Amino acid sequence: MTRKQRSGWRTERTTTLMRVRTMSGGVLFYKSILENMRDGVLTLDMSGSIIMYNEAASKILGMPIQEVLNRPFAEVFLAGEIANDAFNEAILDAVYQSALGHKVDVPFIRPDGRTIHLSVTCSYLTASAEEGSKERQGVIAVFSDITEIKELQEAERTLHREIQDAYKELEGTNRGLAAALRKVKVTRIAASAVMVLLIGGIGLYYWRGASMPSFTGSKSQAVEVPQPQGTRTVRVTARPVSSSISLSGRVEPLDVVNVAAPFEGKVKEKRFRFGQEVRKGDLLLLLDTAELEVKLRKAEGDYLKSQEKLVEVEGWEKGMEVARAKRSIARAESNLQSAERKLEQAQFLLGKGIVAEDEYQTNRQQAKMSQLELKSAQDELAAALKKGSPQNVQIARMEFENARVALKDAQNRLSQKEVRAPVSGIVLKAEKPGGKPDEGKSETMALEPATPVKEGDVLMAVGNLAGRSVHAVVDEVDLRKIRVGQTVRCSGEGFPGTLLNGKISHISSQAAKPSSGSSKDSIAYFEVVASIPEMTDQQRQKVYVGMTANLEIVTYENPGALLLPIDAVAVQGKKRFVTIKDPSTGELRETAVETGITTLDSIEIKSGLKEGDEVVLSGGPAVSAHR
């Protein structure tokens, strides 16, 4: 062989060795990738044998690698007692029908009986042929466990069904309440008719009685009570009595509901005009969700990361890090045992004079190093196990729960991008923060498209026009007579002939700010609100927001009060007395009574008398009490 031939042979041999080493390194590199993948990988050659099956696939399917690798697919997955037809069909379709690149979700029953859901994607394994074409070598199936995602989807569907059922039940209850309300209205109308007939009958009775001989007072008809000359008496009768306060105020909506921005963003569309009447549920604004969608994607990412971390921490003792630490301990223990045996041999040979002192010291040093390695491996295992401690598991669970709540909150906010009317009424301008309505400078927030809004900003208000409220002021003298819940009668020059009934709903605890120019010692006034929740359509069409209204607040009312003329009651210090005539003997006796309110000519008797008692007046002919 010539020198040139030997040189060429060496070059070819070197090139071949480098190619072999490169291929070997590449195989190890790709094998490392497969071992560290979280997705399962299963590869079949064209004969149907399983030539690749990574660690993740073993964990997902619950089938050890040694029971699957290098065995026919049909023997492993088709011959067993467990039927996984959907999974098998997905793999076989890729082998026989070229169903590639198609992602399918299939259930899979593991050998331990647990059912999981897999997302399976298949593709061909190809190699370059001699003429540059691609030759099929097998099929690769990549799959991941999506069981938890499926469970979440099922839970969401179940919750949706429950909400629908609850809504249907609520609708049924509303229909029942509506039917009951109709019955109450019918009963109320019937009762009103009976009262009208009763009042008419009583009026007819007294009208007929007016033709009979009787004594009459200056104001109303009286019942004659014959008495001896020089004695005047009256009979105690029951009559309605009331006391009221009159105020003037302004008509406002029944109540005003503020509409706030559900999240920070910009106005995308405006679907209303201020002053427009809307119905409950009408679309008012559409908000831009671009920024919120970014936050939602971040929340989803945090949720998936925390979920993955929780799964990892809960199964930490069976994880890769703990397994590596345990393998390190086993290797360190083996090395220590080997070093101790060599040390014993060296010590024995040293005693016989066969080996030198240096060799013995070297073995002794190696044994110490092996002990240190074992201690270090044990410390690493303890540190690794500590990462899966109950405290760390609890922290991971709390982080997962926080991420879940944040994700749900972001989803809820996104669902509120449509701002709708909370009640039926009229759209009012909301005061902008910093505005001073008491100075007549009520600023309002512009709500044109592209207007930025912050979460919680009051965008507008909707005045409830199902009823009305009247805002008035009362002085500090009459304030003590007014209570929440008292009956109110409302009338006004702007809606003549219409009488509204309501109740006092609010009394301010702080005096209104005095107007400019008022004296320092002026009387304090307090705001009073009367609510009129029930109105007919005709009343609503006549009474407009902003009209002036007159209020008559009934501060006291007794439909069956016992009344006497004022001169029938004698006053002695703080006590009140009347003189009663015995109907059988005619004897007079004095009795103490408790009095109530006083009208122009009568006084209310709260206790001490009963209806029909005959009370003596001071001097004059016999008279009777007014009816």
C-alpha positions in Angstrom: 0.0 0.0 0.0 1.4 3.4 -1.0 1.7 6.3 1.2 -1.1 8.1 -0.6 -3.4 5.1 -0.2 -2.6 4.9 3.6 -3.3 8.6 4.0 -6.7 8.2 2.3 -7.6 5.2 4.3 -6.8 7.1 7.6 -8.9 10.1 6.5 -11.9 7.8 5.6 -11.6 6.0 8.9 -11.4 9.2 10.9 -14.5 10.5 9.0 -16.4 7.3 9.7 -15.5 7.4 13.5 -16.6 11.0 13.8 -19.9 10.2 12.0 -20.6 7.3 14.4 -19.8 9.4 17.4 -22.1 12.2 16.1 -24.9 9.7 15.5 -24.4 8.2 19.0 -24.5 11.7 20.6 -27.6 12.6 18.6 -29.4 9.4 19.7 -28.6 10.2 23.4 -29.8 13.8 22.9 -33.1 12.8 21.4 -33.6 10.1 24.0 -33.1 12.6 26.7 -35.7 14.8 25.1 -38.2 11.9 25.1 -37.5 11.1 28.7 -38.2 14.7 29.8 -41.4 15.2 27.8 -44.6 15.5 29.8 -46.6 14.2 26.9 -46.7 10.4 26.2 -45.0 9.2 23.0 -45.8 5.8 21.5 -44.1 4.8 18.2 -45.0 1.8 15.9 -43.0 0.5 13.0 -44.8 -0.6 9.8 -45.2 -4.1 11.2 -47.2 -2.9 14.2 -44.5 -3.4 16.9 -44.0 -0.7 19.6 -40.4 0.6 19.1 -40.7 3.7 21.4 -42.6 4.2 24.6 -41.4 7.0 27.0 -41.7 7.4 30.7 -44.5 9.9 30.5 -46.6 7.5 28.4 -46.0 4.8 31.1 -47.3 7.2 33.8 -50.3 8.4 31.8 -51.5 4.9 30.7 -50.4 3.1 33.9 -48.5 0.5 31.9 -44.8 -0.2 32.7 -42.3 0.3 29.9 -41.1 -3.3 30.1 -44.6 -4.6 29.5 -45.1 -2.5 26.3 -41.8 -1.8 24.6 -40.8 -4.1 21.6 -44.1 -5.9 21.7 -46.9 -5.9 19.0 -49.5 -3.2 19.5 -52.3 -5.7 19.1 -50.9 -8.0 21.8 -50.6 -5.1 24.3 -53.8 -3.1 23.6 -56.2 -5.3 21.7 -55.8 -8.7 23.5 -56.5 -7.4 27.0 -59.8 -7.7 28.9 -60.2 -3.9 29.0 -61.8 -2.4 25.9 -60.2 0.9 24.8 -61.8 0.9 21.4 -61.6 4.7 20.8 -57.9 4.8 21.6 -57.1 1.7 19.6 -59.1 3.0 16.6 -57.3 6.4 16.7 -53.9 4.5 16.4 -55.1 2.0 13.8 -56.6 4.7 11.6 -53.2 6.3 11.4 -51.6 3.0 10.5 -54.1 1.7 7.9 -56.1 4.7 6.8 -53.5 7.5 6.8 -55.5 9.5 9.4 -52.6 11.8 10.2 -52.4 15.2 11.9 -56.0 14.8 13.2 -56.4 15.5 16.9 -59.0 13.5 18.8 -60.1 13.2 22.4 -60.7 9.7 23.6 -61.4 7.9 26.9 -58.9 5.3 28.2 -59.3 2.7 30.9 -56.1 2.1 32.8 -55.2 -1.3 34.1 -56.0 -0.1 37.7 -59.6 0.6 36.5 -59.4 4.4 36.5 -60.8 6.1 33.4 -58.9 9.0 32.0 -59.3 11.2 28.9 -56.5 11.6 26.4 -55.9 14.1 23.6 -54.2 12.0 20.8 -52.4 13.3 17.7 -50.8 10.9 15.2 -48.1 11.5 12.5 -45.8 9.4 10.2 -42.2 8.6 11.1 -40.3 9.1 7.8 -36.7 8.7 6.5 -35.0 10.0 3.4 -34.7 7.4 0.6 -32.0 7.2 -2.0 -33.7 9.3 -4.6 -34.5 12.1 -2.2 -38.1 10.9 -1.5 -39.5 10.2 2.0 -40.0 6.6 3.0 -42.5 5.8 5.8 -40.8 4.0 8.8 -43.7 4.0 11.2 -46.3 6.0 13.1 -45.8 8.3 16.1 -48.7 8.9 18.5 -48.4 11.8 21.0 -51.0 12.0 23.7 -51.6 14.0 26.9 -53.9 13.5 29.9 -56.8 16.0 29.8 -58.9 14.3 32.4 -59.0 17.3 34.7 -60.0 19.6 31.8 -62.8 17.3 31.0 -64.0 17.2 34.6 -64.0 21.0 34.7 -66.0 21.1 31.5 -68.5 18.6 32.9 -68.7 20.6 36.2 -69.4 23.7 34.2 -72.1 22.0 32.2 -73.6 20.6 35.5 -73.6 24.1 37.0 -75.2 25.5 33.9 -78.0 23.0 34.2 -78.5 23.7 37.9 -78.7 27.5 37.1 -81.3 26.8 34.4 -83.3 24.6 36.8 -83.1 27.3 39.5 -84.2 29.9 37.0 -87.2 27.7 35.9 -88.1 27.2 39.5 -87.9 30.9 40.1 -90.1 31.6 37.1 -92.7 29.1 38.5 -92.6 30.9 41.9 -93.1 34.3 40.2 -96.1 33.0 38.3 -97.5 31.6 41.6 -96.9 35.0 43.3 -98.5 36.8 40.4 -101.6 34.6 40.7 -101.8 35.2 44.4 -101.4 39.0 43.8 -104.4 38.9 41.4 -106.4 37.1 44.0 -105.4 39.8 46.6 -106.4 42.6 44.2 -109.8 40.9 43.6 -110.3 40.5 47.4 -109.3 44.2 47.9 -111.8 45.4 45.3 -114.6 43.2 46.8 -113.7 44.6 50.3 -113.8 48.2 48.9 -117.3 47.5 47.4 -118.5 46.2 50.7 -117.2 49.2 52.5 -118.9 51.5 50.0 -122.2 49.7 50.5 -121.7 49.8 54.3 -121.0 53.5 54.4 -124.0 54.1 52.1 -126.2 52.1 54.4 -125.0 54.0 57.4 -125.5 57.3 55.7 -129.0 56.3 54.6 -129.8 55.2 58.2 -128.8 58.5 59.6 -130.4 60.4 56.8 -133.7 58.7 57.7 -133.1 59.4 61.4 -132.8 63.1 60.6 -136.5 63.4 60.1 -137.2 62.4 63.7 -137.5 65.0 66.5 -134.1 65.8 68.0 -131.9 68.5 69.3 -129.2 69.8 66.9 -125.9 71.4 67.6 -124.3 74.2 65.8 -122.1 71.9 63.6 -123.6 68.5 63.3 -126.6 66.3 64.2 -126.9 65.3 67.8 -128.6 62.5 69.9 -131.1 63.9 72.4 -130.4 63.1 76.0 -133.3 64.3 78.2 -132.1 65.7 81.6 -133.6 67.6 84.5 -133.6 71.3 84.2 -130.2 73.0 84.8 -128.1 69.9 84.0 -126.2 69.5 80.7 -124.8 66.1 79.7 -123.2 64.4 76.6 -122.8 60.8 75.7 -119.3 59.5 74.9 -119.2 58.6 71.2 -116.5 57.0 69.0 -115.4 59.1 66.0 -112.3 59.0 63.7 -109.7 61.6 64.6 -106.4 62.5 63.0 -103.6 65.0 63.0 -101.3 65.9 60.1 -98.5 68.2 58.9 -98.5 69.9 55.5 -95.2 70.2 53.6 -94.3 71.2 50.0 -91.6 69.3 48.0 -90.4 68.2 44.6 -91.3 65.0 42.7 -88.3 62.6 42.1 -88.0 59.0 40.9 -89.0 56.3 43.4 -85.3 55.5 43.8 -82.1 56.1 41.9 -79.8 53.1 41.1 -76.2 54.0 40.2 -74.6 52.0 37.3 -70.9 51.4 37.9 -68.1 50.2 35.6 -67.5 46.5 36.2 -63.8 46.7 35.1 -61.2 49.2 33.8 -61.4 49.8 30.1 -62.8 52.0 27.4 -66.3 52.7 26.1 -66.8 50.8 22.8 -70.4 51.6 22.0 -73.1 53.9 23.5 -76.7 52.8 23.1 -78.7 55.4 25.0 -79.3 59.1 25.6 -79.6 60.9 28.9 -83.2 61.4 29.8 -84.3 58.4 27.8 -86.7 56.0 29.3 -85.4 52.4 29.4 -86.6 49.0 30.5 -84.8 46.7 32.9 -82.2 44.7 30.9 -81.8 47.2 28.0 -78.2 47.5 26.7 -76.8 50.9 27.7 -73.0 50.6 27.0 -70.6 48.1 25.5 -67.1 48.2 27.0 -63.9 47.3 25.2 -62.4 44.1 26.6 -58.9 44.1 25.0 -57.1 44.9 28.3 -59.3 42.5 30.2 -58.6 39.7 27.7 -54.9 40.1 28.4 -55.5 39.8 32.1 -57.7 36.8 31.5 -55.0 35.0 29.5 -52.5 35.7 32.3 -54.9 34.4 34.8 -55.4 31.2 32.8 -51.6 30.8 32.6 -51.2 31.3 36.3 -54.0 28.8 36.9 -52.4 26.1 34.7 -49.0 26.7 36.3 -50.3 26.5 39.8 -52.3 23.4 38.9 -49.2 21.7 37.5 -47.2 22.7 40.6 -49.9 21.3 42.9 -49.9 17.9 41.1 -46.2 17.8 41.3 -46.0 18.6 45.0 -48.8 16.2 45.9 -46.9 13.4 44.2 -43.5 14.6 45.2 -42.4 11.4 46.9 -42.8 9.6 43.6 -41.2 12.3 41.6 -38.0 12.3 39.6 -36.0 14.5 42.0 -36.7 12.2 45.0 -35.9 9.2 42.8 -32.6 10.7 41.7 -31.7 11.4 45.4 -32.5 7.8 46.3 -30.4 6.5 43.5 -27.5 8.7 44.7 -27.8 7.2 48.2 -27.8 3.7 46.8 -24.7 4.5 44.7 -23.0 6.2 47.6 -23.7 3.2 49.9 -22.3 0.8 47.3 -19.2 2.9 46.9 -18.8 3.1 50.7 -19.1 -0.7 51.0 -16.5 -1.2 48.3 -14.1 1.4 49.9 -14.5 -0.3 53.3 -13.7 -3.7 51.8 -10.5 -2.3 50.1 -9.5 -0.6 53.4 -9.8 -3.9 55.3 -7.8 -5.7 52.7 -5.1 -3.0 52.7 -5.0 -3.1 56.5 -4.6 -6.8 56.4 -1.8 -6.7 53.8 -0.1 -3.9 55.6 0.1 -6.0 58.7 1.7 -8.7 56.6 4.1 -6.3 55.1 2.9 -6.9 51.6 1.7 -3.3 50.8 3.2 0.0 51.7 1.8 2.5 54.2 0.9 5.0 51.4 -1.5 2.5 49.7 -3.2 1.9 53.1 -3.6 5.6 53.7 -5.0 6.1 50.2 -7.7 3.4 50.8 -8.4 5.0 54.2 -8.9 8.4 52.6 -11.1 6.9 49.9 -13.3 5.3 52.6 -13.7 8.7 54.3 -14.6 10.3 51.0 -17.3 7.6 50.4 -18.8 8.3 53.9 -19.0 12.0 53.0 -20.6 11.3 49.7 -23.2 9.1 51.5 -23.9 11.8 54.0 -24.2 14.4 51.2 -26.7 12.1 49.3 -28.7 11.6 52.5 -28.9 15.4 53.0 -30.0 15.8 49.4 -32.7 13.3 49.8 -33.9 15.0 53.0 -33.9 18.4 51.2 -35.8 16.8 48.3 -38.4 15.3 50.6 -38.8 18.6 52.4 -40.0 20.2 49.2 -43.0 17.8 49.3 -43.8 18.6 53.0 -47.4 19.2 54.1 -46.6 22.9 54.5 -45.4 23.1 50.9 -48.5 21.1 49.7 -50.7 23.5 51.6 -48.9 26.5 50.0 -49.3 25.0 46.6 -53.0 24.4 47.2 -53.5 28.0 48.4 -51.7 29.3 45.3 -53.9 27.1 43.1 -57.0 28.3 44.9 -55.9 31.9 44.5 -55.3 31.3 40.8 -58.7 29.6 40.4 -60.5 32.5 42.1 -58.5 35.1 40.0 -59.4 33.2 36.8 -63.1 33.0 37.8 -63.1 36.7 38.6 -61.6 37.6 35.3 -64.1 35.4 33.5 -67.0 37.1 35.4 -65.7 40.5 34.6 -65.5 39.6 30.9 -69.1 38.5 31.0 -70.1 42.0 32.2 -68.8 43.8 29.2 -72.4 44.7 28.4 -73.7 47.3 30.8 -77.5 46.9 31.1 -80.2 48.9 32.9 -80.6 47.4 36.4 -84.2 48.7 36.7 -86.8 50.2 34.4 -86.7 54.0 34.5 -85.1 57.1 33.1 -81.3 57.4 32.5 -79.8 60.2 34.6 -76.4 61.8 34.5 -74.1 60.6 37.3 -72.0 63.2 39.2 -68.3 62.9 38.4 -66.0 62.5 41.4 -64.9 65.9 42.6 -68.1 67.7 41.3 -69.9 70.0 43.7 -73.6 69.7 43.1 -74.4 72.0 46.0 -72.7 74.8 44.2 -74.6 74.2 41.0 -71.5 72.7 39.2 -72.5 69.1 38.8 -69.9 67.6 36.4 -70.9 64.5 34.5 -68.7 61.8 33.0 -68.6 61.8 29.2 -69.5 58.4 27.9 -68.7 58.7 24.2 -66.8 55.9 22.4 -63.1 55.6 23.5 -63.8 57.3 26.9 -61.6 55.5 29.5 -63.4 54.3 32.7 -62.1 52.9 35.9 -63.5 50.0 37.8 -66.2 51.2 40.2 -66.7 54.6 38.4 -70.4 55.6 38.5 -71.2 55.9 34.8 -74.8 56.9 35.0 -77.9 56.4 37.2 -81.3 55.0 36.4 -84.3 56.5 38.1 -87.0 54.0 38.9 -90.2 55.4 37.5 -92.4 52.5 38.6 -93.3 54.9 41.4 -92.4 58.3 42.7 -90.8 59.9 45.7 -91.3 63.4 47.0 -88.4 65.3 48.7 -89.3 68.0 51.1 -87.9 69.8 54.2 -89.4 70.1 57.6 -88.4 72.5 60.4 -87.0 71.3 63.7 -90.2 71.9 65.5 -92.4 69.6 63.4 -89.5 67.1 62.9 -90.2 65.3 66.3 -93.8 64.5 65.1 -92.7 62.6 62.0 -91.7 59.0 61.9 -90.6 56.6 59.2 -93.7 54.6 58.0 -96.3 57.3 58.6 -99.0 57.6 55.9 -98.6 60.4 53.4 -101.2 61.9 51.0 -99.7 63.7 48.0 -101.4 66.2 45.7 -100.3 69.0 43.4 -101.4 71.8 41.2 -99.6 70.2 38.2 -101.7 67.0 38.5 -105.1 68.2 39.8 -107.7 65.6 40.8 -104.9 62.9 41.4 -104.3 61.9 45.0 -101.3 59.7 45.7 -100.8 57.6 48.8 -97.4 56.7 50.2 -95.3 56.5 53.4 -92.4 58.3 54.9 -89.3 56.3 53.9 -86.4 58.5 55.0 -85.8 61.3 57.6 -82.4 63.0 57.4 -80.3 62.8 60.6 -78.4 66.0 59.7 -79.8 69.4 59.1 -79.7 70.8 55.5 -77.0 73.3 54.9 -78.4 76.8 55.3 -78.7 78.9 52.2 -76.4 81.8 51.6 -77.5 85.0 53.4 -79.4 83.2 56.1 -79.0 84.4 59.7 -76.9 82.4 62.1 -79.8 81.7 64.4 -82.2 80.6 61.7 -84.4 77.5 62.2 -82.8 74.2 61.1 -84.5 72.2 58.4 -84.2 68.5 57.7 -84.9 66.5 54.5 -87.9 64.2 54.5 -88.6 61.7 51.7 -92.0 60.2 51.0 -92.1 57.1 48.8 -95.1 56.3 46.6 -94.3 52.8 45.3 -97.7 51.9 43.8 -99.1 54.0 41.0 -101.5 53.3 38.1 -100.5 54.0 34.5 -102.8 57.0 34.4 -101.2 58.4 37.5 -97.7 57.9 36.1 -98.7 59.7 32.9 -99.8 62.8 34.9 -97.1 63.0 37.5 -93.7 64.0 36.1 -90.3 64.2 37.7 -89.5 67.7 38.8 -93.2 68.8 39.6 -94.1 70.5 42.8 -96.1 68.4 45.2 -98.0 69.0 48.5 -97.6 66.5 51.2 -100.1 65.8 54.1 -98.3 63.7 56.6 -100.6 61.9 59.0 -98.8 62.1 62.3 -101.7 60.6 64.3 -104.9 58.7 63.4 -107.4 56.8 65.4 -110.6 55.7 63.6 -112.4 54.9 66.8 -111.4 57.6 69.2 -113.6 58.5 72.2 -114.3 62.3 72.0 -115.8 64.7 74.5 -116.3 68.5 74.3 -113.4 70.3 75.8 -115.5 71.8 78.6 -116.5 68.3 79.8 -113.0 67.7 81.2 -111.8 69.3 84.4 -108.1 70.0 85.0 -106.5 69.7 88.5 -102.7 70.0 88.3 -101.5 67.3 86.0 -104.6 65.2 86.3 -107.8 65.2 84.3 -111.3 64.4 85.6 -114.8 64.1 84.3 -118.2 63.8 86.0 -120.2 60.7 85.1 -124.0 60.3 85.7 -125.1 56.9 86.7 -127.8 55.8 84.2 -129.8 53.8 86.7 -129.7 56.0 89.8 -128.9 59.4 88.3 -126.1 59.9 90.8 -123.0 61.9 89.8 -119.5 60.7 90.4 -116.1 62.1 89.5 -113.5 59.8 87.7 -110.0 60.3 86.4 -109.3 60.0 82.7 -106.3 59.9 80.4 -106.5 62.4 77.5 -105.0 62.4 74.0 -104.9 65.0 71.3 -107.2 68.0 71.2 -109.1 69.3 68.2 -110.8 72.7 67.8 -113.8 71.7 70.0 -113.1 68.2 71.3 -110.6 66.2 73.3 -109.7 62.5 72.9 -110.2 60.2 75.9 -107.7 57.4 75.8 -108.8 55.6 79.1 -111.2 56.0 82.0 -114.4 56.0 79.9 -116.3 53.8 77.5 -118.6 54.5 74.6 -122.1 55.4 75.8 -121.1 56.8 79.1 -123.1 60.0 80.0 -120.8 62.9 81.1 -122.0 66.1 82.8 -121.0 69.5 81.2 -120.8 72.7 83.2 -124.2 74.5 83.4 -126.9 75.0 80.7 -129.5 72.8 79.0 -129.0 69.2 78.1 -127.0 68.6 74.9 -125.4 65.7 73.2 -122.0 64.9 71.8 -121.4 65.4 68.0 -121.3 62.3 65.9 
